Amino acid sequence: MGQNMHLAILVTNTDQSSFAEQHPRDAEKFTDLIHLARPEWQISAFEVHLGEFPARIEEFDGVMLTGSPASTRSGLPWIAQLLDLIRQMEQQKQPQFGACFGHQACALALGGEISANPQGWVHGLVKNQLIRRPAWASRLPQNFGLYGSHCEYVSKLPPEAEETAQSNGQNAGFRIGTHLWTSQHHPEMSHGFISALTEEMRDALGPQCHAAALESLSRGANQAEFAESLACFFEQAAAARPRP
C-alpha cells in the first residue's frame, strides 16, 4: 500500500454566499477530514461546479466527491459531465468516495434513482446504522453519528450496489465492490460549521426541524472513526486497483 497517497477532491458545492465566504470551503474541510487519519497524504482540489475537471483523473490514487446545495437531478452541464466522469471511474475501478451530493451523484450515474425526501429536511447530527460492515470500517461503531443536511435521498440503489448504512429507514450509504463507497451525510463538517449552518438555514428548515437539529447537536459526531475508515477504504482500494 502506498503510504503517501494523492487524492483528488471534486468540489461540487455551488454556495457562493456571504455565509460560505465566512467559513472553510469544502476543499479545506475534506482535506482536514482525511488528514485527521493520514496527515501525510497529498490532496488536490478541482472546482468541478465551475467546469474545472482533472485532465487525467486516473493519475490519482482516489477521488472524493463533495456535497452541494445543487440537485443531482437539475440537468446542469457540469453535473452531466460529472456523471460521465463517475461512470468512467467506475469502469476503471478508480477508488471513489461520495458524500451527500457525491453519494447521490454516484447512485444516479450508475443506475440508481434520487427522490425528494417525503420527510422533508434532514439536518443536524444524524443517527446511522451499519447494515453491512465493509472490511475497511472496522473502527466505525455499529450505530454512529454524522452531521447531515439534505432534502433528497437515494430511493433506488444502482444494480451493482450493496447497502452499507441506513438512517431513518432510508439509504445512508452504499458500496460497489471494494472501490466505491458513499455516505448520505457529511463526515467533513465540524461541530462549529454545522451549528452555524443550522442558524443560517433556520427559515428553510422551519421551527420544528430547526429545534430538533439544535437538540441533536448536543451530541458529537463519529468523525475521527469515519476518517480512519475512509483512509482504510482508499488504502485497500488502491492496493487492489488494476493498473494498465
C-alpha positions, -999 to +999 in steps of 0.1 A: +000+000+000+012+035-008+020+053+024+018+088+008-013+087-014-025+115-037-063+121-036-084+144-058-114+164-043-141+171-068-158+202-053-195+204-063-206+230-037-221+259-056-227+281-025-211+315-031-230+333-004-215+356+023-221+327+047-199+304+026-172+331+024-171+332+062-164+295+067-139+269+054-147+258+019-152+221+010-117+216-003-103+226+031-129+206+050-123+173+031-086+178+033-089+183+070-110+151+072-085+128+055-056+145+073-072+135+107-062+100+098-034+104+072-017+138+076+010+130+051-014+124+022-013+148-007-046+164-018-056+183-050-090+200-053-109+208-085-139+231-086-160+210-110-191+231-105-171+258-123-161+234-150-126+227-136-121+190-141-088+170-138-071+164-171-061+128-161-083+116-132-067+081-134-034+095-121-049+100-086-049+072-060-085+081-051-113+106-055-136+123-031-169+139-043-183+166-020-218+178-011-237+207-027-269+226-024-274+218-061-297+189-070-282+160-089-314+160-110-311+196-122-295+187-155-268+214-153-240+208-178-213+204-152-234+177-134-239+158-167-201+159-172-195+148-136-219+118-140-200+108-172-167+110-152-182+089-124-191+062-150-156+064-164-140+060-130-163+030-122-152+013-155-116+018-144-123+007-108-110+041-097-114+044-060-140+070-052-160+082-022-191+103-024-207+124+004-243+137+002-245+152-033-215+130-042-233+100-028-264+108-048-243+116-080-227+081-078-261+065-074-276+084-103-246+079-126-246+042-121-283+034-125-299+044-092-327+069-086-329+101-065-362+114-050-374+142-028-374+132+008-411+128+019-400+136+054-386+170+043-352+183+055-328+160+074-305+183+093-282+181+123-265+151+139-280+121+121-280+086+136-267+059+112-269+022+114-243-001+097-264-026+077-234-044+063-199-035+076-172-032+050-138-046+060-123-011+060-149+002+085-138-020+114-134+010+138-168+025+130-194+018+156-225-001+146-245+029+154-227+061+145-235+098+142-226+121+113-237+156+106-262+159+077-282+183+057-303+172+028-339+171+014-333+144-014-322+108-010-312+077-029-346+060-034-332+032-056-297+018-054-276+011-085-279-025-097-243-034-085-246-016-052-248-031-017-263-010+011-239-003+039-259+021+061-294+034+068-308+064+087-344+070+095-353+039+074-336+054+043-304+045+025-274+063+041-246+047+022-236+020-003-206+004-018-198-012-052-171-039-048-142-025-028-136+006-049-166+028-044-181+039-011-206+066-002-224+084+027-256+104+025-241+126+053-212+150+058-182+135+076-162+165+067-184+190+087-172+203+121-195+209+150-189+246+146-198+246+109-230+226+113-240+248+142-235+279+121-253+263+091-282+254+113-287+291+122-282+302+085-309+277+074-334+285+103-361+297+079-356+270+053-357+243+080-388+255+098-393+258+135-398+220+142-368+208+122-346+237+135-354+229+171-347+191+165-314+200+148-303+222+177-311+194+202-292+168+181-261+190+182-257+184+219-240+151+209-208+147+188-202+130+155-180+100+150-158+120+127-124+105+137-136+069+133-151+077+099-119+094+088-099+063+097-124+041+079-122+064+048-084+062+048-085+024+051-110+024+023-086+042+000-056+021+010-073-012+003-089+001-029-056+015-043-039-018-034-064-038-054-068-014-083-059-029-117-031-009-133-026-007-171 
